[in-house]
């Protein structure tokens, strides 16, 4: 071991508390980067792999009712490579011994010719059969089955076209169309399930023999989505088609994609803040260390150590601290990343969730951290190697003081001598003062960013459930009902007020802009489901027009 290496160990021993703090800050930055980006990469890889194997559709179209012959016209639309049609209905589902309301999406499936678009994967049990006697057999989505504790062989009931029918769970399945499943975009594993049953039986129950009301389509390579959507809309418009839409408007895809984007942003922003703090601290610590060792540097140069060896000595000091932080951050980040993907398994339904930490991710973390450390300490190291031995033997010359801005402006008497000294030092070391301010600001940003969620969620809940949704219970109906149903609800025990409403899916068009959503019908002055502006004031519903959200402006 050389003399410089022994000196390095002594310096680390003397600076152990500061070195440990720096290493922990670096570890926090690396761990945050590895955690978020490994989760982002794993989620994206698992989704893309599942979409490829499951032949996830590129386009979707809902309509009221169209005969099967319309499929031939859709197949002729430019850009369409393949398509499959089925019957889809939302129904009320009940489980013996469970009083909670449940909404089920019934999807027609031909057991002899399973779909090749949005393929259905069996997780347990068997495929449904087309038996004409006994209870109807269904496949149920895995997330709903787990949430409700259902197994193949269990029974439940569904209100199919006004008739309560018994359903037999033949198997538990997954589909890339329902990685995330919820009613109206709300995550509800217990209250919303997907059910696949015999297509002919479902069509017969709703008088849709030889017809369909939902189409899944795949685009040919190089096809333009907008042109294909326009062609599909033209074909389906006479049959009650609202608008074809792509993956960017499909509920499951958008929820997974939004989570991927969120992790990508978090993986860039928060680690950058921690790295900036670590770089600043390294600059301060190493600069102070070099300033205190001026005489030692002079002695080393007098003994024949050249600038390269002395500079490398201080670089190794910074690299050792960073190395400890990087190693700790990589291990912690991989562990936290795996825990985060475990949470994804509870929210998203994949046949397999692949967690991985790619070597390139570790190399990026290492390169970025080392580069930040070298950039932060380069100026201090450069000043050490440029010291001449004779100059380094003398104490550092006092700084050159100039009138501060408060003295130039004539405010000298407004501040005490100690405060004027503070301003003078800040002006003389303006870069260091600025970096200190940025470091403190970054620390406060991290603190606020991690703790504001409680207040934000409390405000959101208060606005949504005290200002907007003031009802205690909401009743959703699959089919529209007349005023008799409203009176029946009003006569129920403990009901003090009822308020009707209606939602209709629509397509709004203004010049070149299009929006697909719903129009909600409300009383002119609603009391239980109000429309509230940004000022938290209830707004009346116009009788001769539409009240639009600001997102459509």
HUTA-V289662 format. One record per helix or strand. SS is the DSSP state (hx for helix, st for strand). FROM is the first residue (numbers start at 1). TO is the last residue. If there is no record, write none. Layout:
ss=SS from=FROM to=TO
ss=SS from=FROM to=TO
This chain:
ss=hx from=3 to=14
ss=hx from=16 to=54
ss=st from=59 to=67
ss=hx from=70 to=75
ss=st from=80 to=86
ss=st from=88 to=94
ss=st from=102 to=109
ss=st from=120 to=125
ss=st from=136 to=141
ss=hx from=142 to=148
ss=st from=155 to=160
ss=st from=163 to=175
ss=hx from=176 to=178
ss=st from=182 to=183
ss=st from=186 to=187
ss=st from=192 to=198
ss=hx from=199 to=205
ss=st from=211 to=219
ss=hx from=225 to=239
ss=st from=245 to=246
ss=hx from=247 to=249
ss=hx from=251 to=292
ss=hx from=294 to=302
ss=hx from=307 to=347
ss=hx from=359 to=385
ss=hx from=389 to=393
ss=hx from=405 to=408
ss=hx from=412 to=414
ss=hx from=417 to=428
ss=hx from=430 to=468
ss=st from=469 to=469
ss=hx from=483 to=490
ss=st from=502 to=510
ss=st from=513 to=521
ss=st from=529 to=529
ss=st from=531 to=532
ss=st from=538 to=539
ss=hx from=550 to=552
